[in-house]
Amino acid sequence: MITQEMLNRINELARKKRSVGLSEEETAEQKELYRNYLDNIRGQVINLLDRIEYVDDGAKKNKTDKPQNPGFFQQTHIVIGRHLLH
């Protein structure tokens, strides 16, 4: 989980790196914070993608069935959790 303290420390180290530079310990801490931050963001994206459901109202039921809504435009929906995206 990304905490406000974590973000504050990341920003503090980034400012210090630009102004006076970082010690070896601070550089290692910054790398660890970045790794944790990116791992958390990746986890959030994977969680979001895992909840996406693609619904095609004109989909064929099997290879011999014709689409229910033939034509250029077919109704499709993407559902994330309980939110419907068109």
Residue, then its C-alpha position, 0 to 999 in steps of 0.5 A: m500500500i502506498t502511504q503518504e509518508m512513503l510518497n513524502r520520503i520519495n519526494e524528499l529524496a528526489r529533491k535532495k538528489r537534484s540539489v546536493g546528491l544522495s549518500e549510498e544509503e539514501t540511494a539504496e533507500q530511494k531504489e527500494l521505495y521506487r521498487n515498492y511504489l512501482d510494485n504497488i501500482r502494477g498490482q493495482v493495474i493487474n487487479l483492475l484488469d482482472r475485473i474487466e469483463y467483455v460482453d458482446d451482445g452480438a456474439k456468436k454462440n457457436k461457429t454455425d450461429k449468426p450474430q444476433n445484431p448483424g451489421f457494421f456496428q454491434q453492441t459491445h460493453i466492457v464492465i469493470g467491477r460494477h461500472l459499465l464502460h461503452 
